[in-house]
């Protein structure tokens, strides 16, 4: 076996064509150029999430007939500059090579990943969205769950019973077709009239898509009318937007004053950090409100630390967060929280 020094080398060595998707914050296909660059640490990983690169590797044998493929879901750590940790990557490669050498290539690609410490299994919603996007890329027919979803939504608002019998895969496949006129219309109908549990699931699927302006506007209007408990779902649906312009006023109203933070508001903050950190980069006001509210919460220090870690993971976000934390206009409570994080204590390794 030839020298293997990258993920690309690994898949070439087992005679596989590999297509890569990022499945961390959002699900999106990575270009071959992006893969080459982060795989060889020429550039940072483009979309790190929780200090890791979350990858779906779609593998097919170069000589295989038809459209048979195997998907590997792997999670590799990144360093402080968001570059792939090459030590972890090389260890992953070694575990695969050792298993193939021990069992032989005939053992199969799927078996090669069994019990691998870097492997993970996405939850059902994310798995449905991944297969929906992969199906569109491969130009395969949607699943049997797709037509019932379309038929149900077409009957709204006169028919609202039976939504709980619809499949997640069908909703994900509808979301993946939001750029097609007839399905955009169905999604608009769902946003306006679907029962909230169904709309929540659709919002979770829409988070992976770039939405037409009509759908963005409809989601923003429904958010204004809805209970605060479902606000995180609308944030997720809109999270591919570059900024919070469509919903910023609504979010600031829901978040309220700086000196308190309810459990419902914590869920809003968590959704913003996890799914739409770029909104905080483009809105210093929204960032300030979030950090102040966390600092004023009695149990907020841990969350404050996690938020700070997540926001500073991406080099593009660092300047914004540090500008806020160094500002003389922040409250004493926020200044105290910053001091607690950066001041070593006897029992804490900083």
C-alpha positions as CSV (number, residue, x, y, z in Angstrom):
1,X,0.0,0.0,0.0
2,X,1.3,3.4,-1.0
3,X,2.2,6.1,1.6
4,X,-1.1,7.6,2.9
5,X,-0.8,11.2,4.1
6,X,-4.3,12.5,3.7
7,X,-8.0,11.5,3.6
8,X,-7.8,11.7,-0.2
9,X,-4.8,9.3,-0.2
10,X,-6.8,6.9,2.0
11,X,-9.8,6.7,-0.3
12,X,-7.6,6.5,-3.4
13,X,-5.8,3.6,-1.7
14,X,-9.0,1.6,-1.4
15,X,-10.1,2.5,-4.9
16,X,-12.9,4.8,-3.9
17,X,-14.3,8.0,-5.3
18,X,-15.2,10.3,-2.3
19,X,-17.6,13.2,-2.1
20,X,-17.5,15.2,1.1
21,X,-20.3,17.0,3.0
22,X,-20.0,19.2,6.1
23,X,-22.7,18.0,8.5
24,X,-21.9,20.2,11.5
25,X,-23.8,23.5,11.9
26,X,-25.5,23.0,8.5
27,X,-25.4,20.3,5.8
28,X,-23.6,21.5,2.7
29,X,-21.4,19.9,0.1
30,X,-17.7,20.7,0.1
31,X,-15.9,21.4,-3.1
32,X,-12.9,19.2,-4.0
33,X,-10.7,22.3,-3.7
34,X,-11.9,22.9,-0.1
35,X,-11.2,19.3,0.8
36,X,-7.7,19.3,-0.6
37,X,-6.9,22.6,1.2
38,X,-8.1,21.6,4.7
39,X,-7.0,18.0,4.4
40,X,-3.4,19.2,3.9
41,X,-3.8,22.1,6.4
42,X,-3.3,24.7,3.7
43,X,-6.4,26.5,5.0
44,X,-8.7,26.3,8.1
45,X,-11.7,23.9,7.9
46,X,-14.4,26.2,6.4
47,X,-17.2,25.5,8.9
48,X,-16.0,24.2,12.2
49,X,-18.7,23.4,14.8
50,X,-17.9,22.8,18.5
51,X,-14.2,22.5,17.8
52,X,-14.6,19.7,15.3
53,X,-14.9,19.1,11.6
54,X,-18.1,17.0,11.1
55,X,-17.9,15.1,7.8
56,X,-20.0,12.8,5.7
57,X,-17.8,11.0,3.2
58,X,-19.9,9.5,0.4
59,X,-17.8,6.6,-1.0
60,X,-18.3,4.6,-4.1
61,X,-16.0,2.1,-5.8
62,X,-14.3,3.6,-8.8
63,X,-15.0,0.4,-10.9
64,X,-18.5,-0.2,-9.5
65,X,-21.6,-0.2,-11.7
66,X,-24.7,1.7,-10.8
67,X,-25.1,4.2,-7.9
68,X,-24.2,2.1,-4.9
69,X,-22.4,4.0,-2.2
70,X,-21.4,3.9,1.5
71,X,-21.5,6.9,3.8
72,X,-18.9,7.4,6.6
73,X,-19.8,10.0,9.2
74,X,-16.6,11.1,10.9
75,X,-15.7,13.8,13.4
76,X,-12.2,15.2,13.6
77,X,-10.9,17.9,16.0
78,X,-9.6,21.2,14.8
79,X,-7.1,23.4,16.5
80,X,-7.4,27.0,17.7
81,X,-7.0,28.3,14.2
82,X,-9.8,26.0,13.0
83,X,-7.3,23.9,11.0
84,X,-7.7,20.1,11.0
85,X,-5.7,18.4,13.8
86,X,-3.3,16.4,11.7
87,X,-2.4,14.1,14.5
88,X,-6.1,13.0,15.0
89,X,-6.5,12.8,11.2
90,X,-3.5,10.5,10.9
91,X,-4.7,8.4,13.8
92,X,-8.0,8.0,12.0
93,X,-6.3,6.9,8.8
94,X,-4.2,4.4,10.8
95,X,-7.2,2.8,12.4
96,X,-8.8,2.3,9.0
97,X,-5.6,1.0,7.4
98,X,-5.0,-1.4,10.3
99,X,-8.5,-2.8,10.0
100,X,-8.3,-3.2,6.2
101,X,-4.9,-4.9,6.5
102,X,-6.3,-7.2,9.2
103,X,-9.6,-8.1,7.5
104,X,-8.8,-7.4,3.9
105,X,-10.6,-5.0,1.6
106,X,-13.2,-7.6,0.9
107,X,-14.6,-7.0,4.4
108,X,-16.3,-4.0,3.0
109,X,-16.1,-0.2,3.4
110,X,-18.9,-0.1,6.1
111,X,-17.2,-2.7,8.3
112,X,-13.9,-0.7,8.2
113,X,-15.5,2.1,10.2
114,X,-17.1,-0.2,12.9
115,X,-16.1,0.8,16.5
116,X,-14.0,3.7,15.2
117,X,-13.5,6.4,17.8
118,X,-14.0,9.1,15.2
119,X,-17.2,7.8,13.8
120,X,-20.6,9.2,14.8
121,X,-24.2,8.7,14.0
122,X,-26.4,11.8,13.2
123,X,-29.8,12.1,14.8
124,X,-32.8,11.2,12.8
125,X,-33.6,14.8,11.6
126,X,-30.1,15.4,10.5
127,X,-29.9,12.0,8.8
128,X,-33.1,12.7,6.9
129,X,-31.8,16.1,5.7
130,X,-28.5,14.6,4.6
131,X,-30.2,11.9,2.6
132,X,-32.5,14.5,1.1
133,X,-29.6,16.7,-0.1
134,X,-27.6,13.7,-1.3
135,X,-30.6,12.4,-3.2
136,X,-31.0,15.7,-5.1
137,X,-27.2,15.8,-5.8
138,X,-27.4,12.2,-7.2
139,X,-30.6,13.0,-9.1
140,X,-32.5,10.1,-7.5
141,X,-36.2,10.0,-6.9
142,X,-37.6,11.1,-3.5
143,X,-38.7,8.6,-1.0
144,X,-42.3,7.3,-0.6
145,X,-42.7,9.8,2.3
146,X,-42.5,12.8,0.0
147,X,-45.9,12.6,-1.8
148,X,-47.9,12.3,1.4
149,X,-46.2,15.4,2.8
150,X,-46.9,17.4,-0.3
151,X,-50.6,16.2,-0.4
152,X,-51.1,17.0,3.3
153,X,-49.7,20.6,3.0
154,X,-51.7,21.2,-0.2
155,X,-54.8,20.5,1.8
156,X,-54.1,23.1,4.5
157,X,-55.7,24.8,6.2
158,X,-58.9,22.8,5.7
159,X,-57.3,19.6,6.9
160,X,-55.0,19.6,9.9
161,X,-55.5,16.1,11.2
162,X,-52.9,13.4,10.5
163,X,-49.8,15.5,10.5
164,X,-48.2,13.2,13.1
165,X,-48.3,10.3,10.5
166,X,-46.0,12.2,8.1
167,X,-42.4,11.0,7.8
168,X,-39.4,13.2,8.6
169,X,-37.8,12.1,5.3
170,X,-40.6,13.5,3.3
171,X,-40.4,16.9,5.1
172,X,-36.6,17.0,4.5
173,X,-37.1,16.2,0.8
174,X,-39.6,19.1,0.6
175,X,-37.2,21.5,2.3
176,X,-34.4,20.4,-0.1
177,X,-36.6,21.5,-3.0
178,X,-37.4,25.0,-1.6
179,X,-35.7,26.5,-4.7
180,X,-38.3,24.9,-7.0
181,X,-41.4,27.1,-7.6
182,X,-44.1,24.6,-6.8
183,X,-42.5,23.4,-3.7
184,X,-41.7,26.9,-2.5
185,X,-45.4,27.5,-2.7
186,X,-46.1,24.4,-0.6
187,X,-43.5,25.5,2.0
188,X,-45.1,29.0,2.2
189,X,-48.5,27.3,2.8
190,X,-47.0,25.2,5.6
191,X,-45.4,28.2,7.2
192,X,-48.7,30.1,7.2
193,X,-51.1,27.2,8.2
194,X,-49.3,24.1,9.4
195,X,-49.7,22.9,13.0
196,X,-46.8,24.1,15.1
197,X,-45.3,20.6,15.7
198,X,-45.2,19.9,12.0
199,X,-43.8,23.4,11.2
200,X,-41.1,23.0,13.8
201,X,-39.9,19.9,12.1
202,X,-40.0,21.6,8.7
203,X,-38.0,24.6,10.2
204,X,-35.3,22.1,11.3
205,X,-35.0,20.8,7.8
206,X,-35.0,24.3,6.3
207,X,-31.9,25.3,8.3
208,X,-29.7,23.6,5.7
209,X,-31.1,25.6,2.8
210,X,-30.7,29.1,1.3
211,X,-34.2,30.4,1.4
212,X,-36.1,32.5,-1.2
213,X,-37.0,36.0,0.1
214,X,-40.7,35.0,0.2
215,X,-40.0,32.2,2.6
216,X,-37.8,34.4,4.8
217,X,-40.5,37.0,5.1
218,X,-43.2,34.4,5.9
219,X,-41.0,32.8,8.6
220,X,-40.3,36.2,10.1
221,X,-44.0,37.0,10.2
222,X,-44.9,33.7,11.8
223,X,-42.2,34.2,14.4
224,X,-43.8,37.5,15.5
225,X,-47.1,35.7,16.0
226,X,-45.8,32.6,17.8
227,X,-45.0,31.8,21.4
228,X,-41.4,32.3,22.6
229,X,-41.0,28.6,23.1
230,X,-40.9,28.0,19.3
231,X,-38.6,30.9,18.5
232,X,-35.5,28.6,18.3
233,X,-37.1,26.7,15.5
234,X,-37.6,29.9,13.4
235,X,-34.0,30.9,14.1
236,X,-32.8,27.5,12.8
237,X,-34.9,27.8,9.7
238,X,-33.5,31.3,8.9
239,X,-29.9,30.5,10.0
240,X,-28.4,30.4,6.5
241,X,-29.2,34.2,6.2
242,X,-26.1,36.3,6.5
243,X,-27.6,38.6,9.1
244,X,-30.6,38.9,11.4
245,X,-32.2,41.8,9.6
246,X,-35.5,40.0,9.0
247,X,-36.0,39.1,12.7
248,X,-33.6,41.3,14.7
249,X,-36.4,43.6,16.1
250,X,-38.5,40.6,17.1
251,X,-35.5,38.9,18.8
252,X,-34.5,41.9,20.8
253,X,-38.1,42.3,22.0
254,X,-38.2,38.6,23.0
255,X,-34.8,38.8,24.8
256,X,-36.0,41.8,26.8
257,X,-33.8,43.7,29.3
258,X,-30.2,43.0,30.0
259,X,-30.4,42.2,33.7
260,X,-32.3,38.9,33.6
261,X,-32.4,35.8,31.5
262,X,-35.3,33.2,31.6
263,X,-35.0,29.6,30.6
264,X,-37.0,30.3,27.4
265,X,-34.5,33.1,26.6
266,X,-31.6,30.7,27.2
267,X,-33.0,28.5,24.4
268,X,-33.1,31.4,22.0
269,X,-29.5,32.3,22.9
270,X,-28.5,28.7,22.4
271,X,-30.1,28.6,18.9
272,X,-28.3,31.8,17.9
273,X,-24.9,30.6,19.0
274,X,-25.2,27.1,17.6
275,X,-26.9,28.0,14.3
276,X,-26.4,31.6,13.4
277,X,-23.2,33.0,15.0
278,X,-22.8,35.2,11.8
279,X,-25.8,37.2,13.0
280,X,-23.9,38.2,16.1
281,X,-20.9,39.2,14.0
282,X,-23.1,41.6,12.0
283,X,-25.1,42.8,14.9
284,X,-23.1,44.2,17.9
285,X,-26.4,45.0,19.7
286,X,-27.6,41.4,19.6
287,X,-24.2,40.2,20.7
288,X,-24.2,42.7,23.6
289,X,-27.6,41.7,24.8
290,X,-26.8,38.0,24.7
291,X,-23.5,38.3,26.6
292,X,-25.0,40.7,29.2
293,X,-28.0,38.3,29.8
294,X,-25.7,35.3,30.3
295,X,-23.5,37.3,32.7
296,X,-26.6,38.4,34.8
297,X,-27.8,34.8,35.2
298,X,-26.8,33.1,38.4
299,X,-25.9,29.8,36.7
300,X,-24.7,31.5,33.5
301,X,-20.9,31.3,33.9
302,X,-20.6,27.9,32.4
303,X,-22.9,28.9,29.5
304,X,-20.9,32.2,29.1
305,X,-17.7,30.2,28.9
306,X,-19.1,27.8,26.2
307,X,-20.5,30.7,24.2
308,X,-17.2,32.5,24.3
309,X,-15.4,29.3,23.2
310,X,-17.8,28.8,20.3
311,X,-17.7,32.4,19.1
312,X,-13.9,32.6,19.1
313,X,-13.5,29.3,17.3
314,X,-14.0,31.1,14.0
315,X,-11.3,33.7,13.3
316,X,-13.9,35.9,11.6
317,X,-15.8,36.2,14.8
318,X,-12.9,36.9,17.2
319,X,-12.5,40.6,16.5
320,X,-16.2,41.3,17.2
321,X,-16.4,39.4,20.5
322,X,-13.1,40.9,21.8
323,X,-14.2,44.4,20.9
324,X,-17.3,43.9,23.0
325,X,-15.5,42.4,26.0
326,X,-12.9,45.2,26.1
327,X,-15.5,47.9,25.7
328,X,-15.6,50.4,28.7
329,X,-19.4,50.5,28.3
330,X,-20.2,46.9,29.4
331,X,-21.9,46.4,32.7
332,X,-20.0,45.6,35.9
333,X,-21.7,42.2,35.8
334,X,-20.4,41.4,32.3
335,X,-16.9,42.7,33.3
336,X,-16.9,40.4,36.3
337,X,-17.9,37.4,34.2
338,X,-15.0,38.2,31.8
339,X,-12.6,38.5,34.7
340,X,-13.7,35.2,36.2
341,X,-13.0,33.4,33.0
342,X,-9.5,34.9,32.4
343,X,-8.3,35.0,36.0
344,X,-6.8,31.7,37.1
345,X,-7.9,30.2,40.4
346,X,-6.3,27.7,42.7
347,X,-8.6,24.9,41.4
348,X,-8.9,25.9,37.8
349,X,-6.5,25.3,35.0
350,X,-6.9,28.2,32.5
